Amino acid sequence: MAEPARFDFKQNIAKALKDNQLRNNLRSAMDGLRVKRQDVFDDALELEELRRYGNAVKERALSRLPQLLEQLEQKCTQNGIQVHWAETTDEANHIVLEILQRHKATLLVKGKSMVSEEMHLNRFLARHGIEALETDLGEFIIQLDGETPSHIIVPAVHKNKDQIARTFHAKIPGAPYTEDVEALNRIARATLREKFKAGHAGLSGVNFAVAETGTLCLVENEGNGRMCTTVPPVHIAVMGIEKVVEKLEEIPPLLRLLTGSATGQRITTYFNMITSPRNSGEKDGPLEVHLILLDNGRSRIYADPKLRQTLYCIRCGTCLNHCPVYTRLGGHAYGFLYPGPIGKILMPQIEGLPAAGDLATASTLCNACEEVCPVRIPIPTLIRRVRNESYDASDAAAMPGHGYRRNLMEIITWKTWALVNSRPALNRLIIKLAGRLGRLMPAIGPLKAWTQVRSRPRFAPKSLHQLIREKGVPND
């Protein structure tokens, strides 16, 4: 399990809402991403058909997950890919370290990989004297600033070109100060190309892994992923176990959903299909390819038929772009790797409710995330599940740390509510007292917090039953 986050979510929210520069940056980026998605999915009927197909593919793959993972391992091994299994992020980190140390590697060039972020791999390797360099432009920018990704697809979405210009000038030796976007790209490209040449090993994520053929699919726009997987002599791919699909023919529709939802493209600039290391007679490609299959709590999620739908996620990030909460806070306020709607249901299940359960409170339950999810994950339903299990201490609850919010005051409150509503005479008395004395109720405890941002509840002087009797309406 990843290192537990220690953060004050309410304080993070207040800080983000006061940051006008952050709000402006997010507004500009989110508006653009939403418009691009809408333009590329201009046929609503076609989109719904694709979403149904994507949902069916993920449902079918997860229903046979153990068998497909074994098939993937068998096919990959036949193709010459070395497969490793890791139950925890610590195990995955040590597998990567062992491979690098065996090859005496001191520089690892990395393509974009959310799983490696989940592993806190860069920090782990630094402790063992190995430099891990991010080569995705967004990841490269935030690595220079010592930050974590703010978005699943656009890691540096919270920064504008002026902030990036200052970072490059301060952190890249010899880089002039310029706010010209093309010039900034040239500076990054020149810096990274030297690293690609010097890298002893490369690392990438995996968007989809095909059990039928043992193929690792990698989606990208910048070409850095291809450089990381072909130039160094060793390629290490890390993936969560839920990324496997059954057949190669299922990839094109999933790719269409992923690229359209993530960046508003019909297809990305590069689509890499990795099936083996360099074969005899080939002039490029790695001499070794390693695949690390990471669990990190996914098996526990898989065991619950409802929570399993969390694992349908293809990491497109569109739920973030359409979430009225995320688009005003950005990713760092959430305090965890996966922010936004998908983070609200995934992180509590991975990190445990006591650590991450508060994330589920930052939701309007407006259903925007479910309406745009390319694989139709019922995110609002699962958010409510997270909230419910935060208070449910029974054995029926499935999430780690369930019931952590349950307390004596709550138990007394609900038992009192049940008592009042199961005895008509007592119910009538309480309603009458509330109508007469409710306005005198002091705003203390939870009521004080509630009334800071909401109107204070006002009790009607007469109950509905009393009004009906006065009107002479039969109470049948």
PETA-V157807 format. One record per residue. N is the residue number from 1. PHI is phi in whole degrees, -180 to 180 (* if undefined). OMEGA is omega in whole degrees, 0 to 359 (* if undefined). Layout:
BEGIN
n:N phi:PHI omega:OMEGA
n:N phi:PHI omega:OMEGA
END
This chain:
BEGIN
n:1 phi:* omega:180
n:2 phi:-65 omega:179
n:3 phi:-63 omega:182
n:4 phi:-65 omega:179
n:5 phi:-81 omega:175
n:6 phi:-121 omega:184
n:7 phi:-157 omega:177
n:8 phi:-104 omega:186
n:9 phi:-62 omega:181
n:10 phi:-63 omega:179
n:11 phi:-67 omega:178
n:12 phi:-61 omega:180
n:13 phi:-62 omega:180
n:14 phi:-61 omega:180
n:15 phi:-66 omega:181
n:16 phi:-65 omega:182
n:17 phi:-68 omega:179
n:18 phi:-89 omega:183
n:19 phi:-89 omega:183
n:20 phi:-65 omega:179
n:21 phi:-64 omega:177
n:22 phi:-61 omega:181
n:23 phi:-61 omega:179
n:24 phi:-66 omega:179
n:25 phi:-62 omega:181
n:26 phi:-65 omega:181
n:27 phi:-60 omega:181
n:28 phi:-63 omega:183
n:29 phi:-70 omega:184
n:30 phi:-66 omega:178
n:31 phi:-60 omega:180
n:32 phi:-64 omega:181
n:33 phi:-66 omega:179
n:34 phi:-66 omega:180
n:35 phi:-64 omega:180
n:36 phi:-62 omega:178
n:37 phi:-63 omega:181
n:38 phi:-62 omega:181
n:39 phi:-69 omega:184
n:40 phi:-77 omega:176
n:41 phi:-109 omega:185
n:42 phi:-80 omega:178
n:43 phi:-104 omega:185
n:44 phi:-64 omega:181
n:45 phi:-67 omega:178
n:46 phi:-63 omega:180
n:47 phi:-62 omega:181
n:48 phi:-65 omega:177
n:49 phi:-66 omega:177
n:50 phi:-63 omega:180
n:51 phi:-64 omega:177
n:52 phi:-63 omega:179
n:53 phi:-65 omega:180
n:54 phi:-60 omega:177
n:55 phi:-62 omega:182
n:56 phi:-66 omega:179
n:57 phi:-63 omega:181
n:58 phi:-68 omega:179
n:59 phi:-62 omega:181
n:60 phi:-67 omega:181
n:61 phi:-65 omega:181
n:62 phi:-72 omega:177
n:63 phi:-67 omega:180
n:64 phi:-121 omega:188
n:65 phi:-56 omega:181
n:66 phi:-58 omega:181
n:67 phi:-67 omega:181
n:68 phi:-69 omega:177
n:69 phi:-66 omega:177
n:70 phi:-66 omega:178
n:71 phi:-65 omega:178
n:72 phi:-61 omega:179
n:73 phi:-60 omega:181
n:74 phi:-62 omega:182
n:75 phi:-68 omega:179
n:76 phi:-62 omega:179
n:77 phi:-62 omega:177
n:78 phi:-61 omega:181
n:79 phi:-81 omega:179
n:80 phi:101 omega:177
n:81 phi:-87 omega:180
n:82 phi:-89 omega:186
n:83 phi:-104 omega:178
n:84 phi:-126 omega:179
n:85 phi:-112 omega:179
n:86 phi:-133 omega:179
n:87 phi:-79 omega:182
n:88 phi:-126 omega:177
n:89 phi:-66 omega:178
n:90 phi:-64 omega:177
n:91 phi:-63 omega:180
n:92 phi:-62 omega:179
n:93 phi:-60 omega:181
n:94 phi:-71 omega:175
n:95 phi:-66 omega:177
n:96 phi:-60 omega:181
n:97 phi:-61 omega:181
n:98 phi:-63 omega:179
n:99 phi:-63 omega:182
n:100 phi:-66 omega:180
n:101 phi:-67 omega:178
n:102 phi:-63 omega:180
n:103 phi:-99 omega:180
n:104 phi:54 omega:182
n:105 phi:-86 omega:177
n:106 phi:-118 omega:177
n:107 phi:-133 omega:177
n:108 phi:-111 omega:176
n:109 phi:-96 omega:190
n:110 phi:-117 omega:165
n:111 phi:-83 omega:183
n:112 phi:-65 omega:180
n:113 phi:-154 omega:177
n:114 phi:-70 omega:179
n:115 phi:-66 omega:178
n:116 phi:-66 omega:174
n:117 phi:-66 omega:178
n:118 phi:-60 omega:180
n:119 phi:-81 omega:189
n:120 phi:53 omega:189
n:121 phi:-64 omega:184
n:122 phi:-58 omega:180
n:123 phi:-65 omega:180
n:124 phi:-64 omega:182
n:125 phi:-68 omega:179
n:126 phi:-60 omega:178
n:127 phi:-67 omega:180
n:128 phi:-110 omega:173
n:129 phi:76 omega:181
n:130 phi:-117 omega:178
n:131 phi:-85 omega:175
n:132 phi:-112 omega:185
n:133 phi:-106 omega:175
n:134 phi:-76 omega:182
n:135 phi:-113 omega:168
n:136 phi:-64 omega:188
n:137 phi:-57 omega:180
n:138 phi:-63 omega:179
n:139 phi:-66 omega:178
n:140 phi:-61 omega:180
n:141 phi:-63 omega:184
n:142 phi:-73 omega:175
n:143 phi:-67 omega:177
n:144 phi:-60 omega:181
n:145 phi:-91 omega:179
n:146 phi:69 omega:182
n:147 phi:-111 omega:174
n:148 phi:-104 omega:180
n:149 phi:-60 omega:176
n:150 phi:-96 omega:184
n:151 phi:-150 omega:181
n:152 phi:-66 omega:184
n:153 phi:-100 omega:183
n:154 phi:-116 omega:189
n:155 phi:-58 omega:183
n:156 phi:-104 omega:183
n:157 phi:-62 omega:183
n:158 phi:-83 omega:182
n:159 phi:-114 omega:172
n:160 phi:-103 omega:186
n:161 phi:-66 omega:179
n:162 phi:-66 omega:179
n:163 phi:-67 omega:178
n:164 phi:-66 omega:179
n:165 phi:-60 omega:179
n:166 phi:-66 omega:179
n:167 phi:-64 omega:181
n:168 phi:-61 omega:182
n:169 phi:-64 omega:183
n:170 phi:-83 omega:191
n:171 phi:-107 omega:180
n:172 phi:-105 omega:183
n:173 phi:-56 omega:176
n:174 phi:81 omega:181
n:175 phi:-77 omega:178
n:176 phi:-74 omega:175
n:177 phi:-81 omega:177
n:178 phi:-150 omega:177
n:179 phi:-104 omega:178
n:180 phi:-76 omega:186
n:181 phi:-63 omega:180
n:182 phi:-64 omega:179
n:183 phi:-66 omega:177
n:184 phi:-63 omega:177
n:185 phi:-63 omega:180
n:186 phi:-65 omega:179
n:187 phi:-63 omega:180
n:188 phi:-64 omega:182
n:189 phi:-63 omega:180
n:190 phi:-64 omega:180
n:191 phi:-65 omega:185
n:192 phi:-74 omega:180
n:193 phi:-62 omega:177
n:194 phi:-65 omega:179
n:195 phi:-71 omega:178
n:196 phi:-59 omega:181
n:197 phi:-68 omega:185
n:198 phi:-90 omega:185
n:199 phi:-62 omega:179
n:200 phi:-86 omega:180
n:201 phi:-155 omega:178
n:202 phi:-124 omega:179
n:203 phi:-132 omega:178
n:204 phi:-141 omega:169
n:205 phi:-90 omega:177
n:206 phi:-140 omega:177
n:207 phi:-79 omega:177
n:208 phi:-145 omega:174
n:209 phi:-122 omega:186
n:210 phi:-96 omega:182
n:211 phi:-66 omega:184
n:212 phi:-61 omega:187
n:213 phi:-120 omega:184
n:214 phi:70 omega:183
n:215 phi:-102 omega:176
n:216 phi:-102 omega:183
n:217 phi:-103 omega:183
n:218 phi:-130 omega:184
n:219 phi:-103 omega:180
n:220 phi:-160 omega:180
n:221 phi:-119 omega:191
n:222 phi:-100 omega:183
n:223 phi:87 omega:180
n:224 phi:-66 omega:178
n:225 phi:-64 omega:178
n:226 phi:-66 omega:178
n:227 phi:-65 omega:181
n:228 phi:-68 omega:185
n:229 phi:-96 omega:183
n:230 phi:-122 omega:185
n:231 phi:-78 omega:180
n:232 phi:-67 omega:181
n:233 phi:-72 omega:181
n:234 phi:-128 omega:176
n:235 phi:-119 omega:176
n:236 phi:-114 omega:177
n:237 phi:-109 omega:178
n:238 phi:-119 omega:181
n:239 phi:-151 omega:170
n:240 phi:-72 omega:186
n:241 phi:-66 omega:182
n:242 phi:-80 omega:185
n:243 phi:-81 omega:182
n:244 phi:-78 omega:171
n:245 phi:-125 omega:188
n:246 phi:-80 omega:191
n:247 phi:-125 omega:179
n:248 phi:-65 omega:182
n:249 phi:-67 omega:179
n:250 phi:-83 omega:185
n:251 phi:-71 omega:183
n:252 phi:-54 omega:178
n:253 phi:-64 omega:178
n:254 phi:-65 omega:178
n:255 phi:-64 omega:178
n:256 phi:-60 omega:179
n:257 phi:-67 omega:183
n:258 phi:-66 omega:185
n:259 phi:-70 omega:178
n:260 phi:-66 omega:181
n:261 phi:-76 omega:186
n:262 phi:-79 omega:188
n:263 phi:-130 omega:180
n:264 phi:70 omega:178
n:265 phi:-111 omega:173
n:266 phi:-75 omega:174
n:267 phi:-157 omega:179
n:268 phi:-79 omega:181
n:269 phi:-62 omega:181
n:270 phi:-126 omega:171
n:271 phi:-135 omega:186
n:272 phi:-96 omega:177
n:273 phi:-121 omega:186
n:274 phi:-104 omega:184
n:275 phi:-120 omega:182
n:276 phi:-164 omega:169
n:277 phi:-72 omega:180
n:278 phi:-59 omega:179
n:279 phi:-91 omega:180
n:280 phi:-59 omega:179
n:281 phi:93 omega:179
n:282 phi:-84 omega:187
n:283 phi:-99 omega:178
n:284 phi:-142 omega:183
n:285 phi:105 omega:182
n:286 phi:-73 omega:176
n:287 phi:-80 omega:177
n:288 phi:-134 omega:172
n:289 phi:-126 omega:179
n:290 phi:-118 omega:176
n:291 phi:-117 omega:178
n:292 phi:-108 omega:180
n:293 phi:-98 omega:186
n:294 phi:-102 omega:175
n:295 phi:-90 omega:179
n:296 phi:49 omega:175
n:297 phi:90 omega:183
n:298 phi:-68 omega:178
n:299 phi:-63 omega:178
n:300 phi:-66 omega:177
n:301 phi:-63 omega:181
n:302 phi:-61 omega:186
n:303 phi:-69 omega:180
n:304 phi:-99 omega:185
n:305 phi:-58 omega:180
n:306 phi:-82 omega:181
n:307 phi:-64 omega:179
n:308 phi:-55 omega:181
n:309 phi:-63 omega:174
n:310 phi:-58 omega:184
n:311 phi:-77 omega:175
n:312 phi:-68 omega:190
n:313 phi:-54 omega:178
n:314 phi:-105 omega:174
n:315 phi:59 omega:178
n:316 phi:-87 omega:178
n:317 phi:80 omega:184
n:318 phi:-69 omega:177
n:319 phi:-65 omega:176
n:320 phi:-68 omega:185
n:321 phi:-64 omega:184
n:322 phi:-105 omega:183
n:323 phi:-84 omega:181
n:324 phi:-66 omega:177
n:325 phi:-85 omega:181
n:326 phi:-59 omega:185
n:327 phi:-66 omega:176
n:328 phi:-107 omega:183
n:329 phi:-109 omega:191
n:330 phi:78 omega:188
n:331 phi:-79 omega:187
n:332 phi:-67 omega:180
n:333 phi:-62 omega:183
n:334 phi:-74 omega:175
n:335 phi:78 omega:181
n:336 phi:-134 omega:183
n:337 phi:-60 omega:182
n:338 phi:-98 omega:179
n:339 phi:-96 omega:174
n:340 phi:68 omega:184
n:341 phi:-57 omega:182
n:342 phi:-67 omega:178
n:343 phi:-68 omega:181
n:344 phi:-66 omega:179
n:345 phi:-104 omega:182
n:346 phi:-84 omega:186
n:347 phi:-65 omega:177
n:348 phi:-61 omega:180
n:349 phi:-78 omega:179
n:350 phi:-85 omega:186
n:351 phi:-89 omega:183
n:352 phi:100 omega:183
n:353 phi:-64 omega:180
n:354 phi:-59 omega:181
n:355 phi:-83 omega:190
n:356 phi:-125 omega:183
n:357 phi:-63 omega:181
n:358 phi:-64 omega:181
n:359 phi:-58 omega:183
n:360 phi:-70 omega:178
n:361 phi:-79 omega:182
n:362 phi:-90 omega:182
n:363 phi:-148 omega:176
n:364 phi:-90 omega:185
n:365 phi:54 omega:182
n:366 phi:-81 omega:178
n:367 phi:77 omega:180
n:368 phi:-61 omega:181
n:369 phi:-64 omega:180
n:370 phi:-68 omega:182
n:371 phi:-67 omega:182
n:372 phi:-105 omega:183
n:373 phi:-58 omega:184
n:374 phi:-67 omega:179
n:375 phi:-116 omega:169
n:376 phi:59 omega:175
n:377 phi:-74 omega:179
n:378 phi:-78 omega:187
n:379 phi:-59 omega:180
n:380 phi:-60 omega:178
n:381 phi:-62 omega:180
n:382 phi:-73 omega:174
n:383 phi:-62 omega:177
n:384 phi:-64 omega:177
n:385 phi:-64 omega:178
n:386 phi:-61 omega:180
n:387 phi:-62 omega:182
n:388 phi:-63 omega:183
n:389 phi:-72 omega:175
n:390 phi:-63 omega:181
n:391 phi:-109 omega:186
n:392 phi:-94 omega:181
n:393 phi:-96 omega:184
n:394 phi:-77 omega:179
n:395 phi:-69 omega:180
n:396 phi:-71 omega:180
n:397 phi:-73 omega:188
n:398 phi:-113 omega:187
n:399 phi:-79 omega:180
n:400 phi:-64 omega:180
n:401 phi:82 omega:182
n:402 phi:-61 omega:181
n:403 phi:82 omega:185
n:404 phi:-68 omega:179
n:405 phi:-88 omega:184
n:406 phi:-68 omega:181
n:407 phi:-144 omega:185
n:408 phi:-61 omega:180
n:409 phi:-62 omega:179
n:410 phi:-66 omega:180
n:411 phi:-59 omega:180
n:412 phi:-63 omega:181
n:413 phi:-60 omega:183
n:414 phi:-71 omega:176
n:415 phi:-67 omega:177
n:416 phi:-66 omega:178
n:417 phi:-58 omega:180
n:418 phi:-63 omega:180
n:419 phi:-63 omega:182
n:420 phi:-63 omega:185
n:421 phi:-87 omega:176
n:422 phi:-107 omega:180
n:423 phi:-129 omega:186
n:424 phi:-54 omega:182
n:425 phi:-64 omega:179
n:426 phi:-65 omega:179
n:427 phi:-62 omega:180
n:428 phi:-64 omega:180
n:429 phi:-65 omega:182
n:430 phi:-64 omega:179
n:431 phi:-64 omega:179
n:432 phi:-64 omega:180
n:433 phi:-66 omega:179
n:434 phi:-64 omega:179
n:435 phi:-63 omega:183
n:436 phi:-91 omega:188
n:437 phi:-115 omega:185
n:438 phi:-59 omega:182
n:439 phi:-67 omega:179
n:440 phi:-90 omega:182
n:441 phi:-63 omega:181
n:442 phi:-72 omega:179
n:443 phi:-84 omega:180
n:444 phi:-126 omega:176
n:445 phi:60 omega:181
n:446 phi:-59 omega:181
n:447 phi:-66 omega:178
n:448 phi:-66 omega:178
n:449 phi:-64 omega:181
n:450 phi:-63 omega:186
n:451 phi:-80 omega:176
n:452 phi:-67 omega:183
n:453 phi:-127 omega:182
n:454 phi:-137 omega:175
n:455 phi:-69 omega:180
n:456 phi:-68 omega:180
n:457 phi:-63 omega:179
n:458 phi:-119 omega:181
n:459 phi:-89 omega:178
n:460 phi:-68 omega:180
n:461 phi:-67 omega:179
n:462 phi:-128 omega:179
n:463 phi:-76 omega:178
n:464 phi:-62 omega:179
n:465 phi:-61 omega:180
n:466 phi:-66 omega:178
n:467 phi:-63 omega:180
n:468 phi:-65 omega:180
n:469 phi:-63 omega:181
n:470 phi:-65 omega:178
n:471 phi:-80 omega:180
n:472 phi:77 omega:180
n:473 phi:-78 omega:178
n:474 phi:-61 omega:181
n:475 phi:-104 omega:183
n:476 phi:-82 omega:*
END
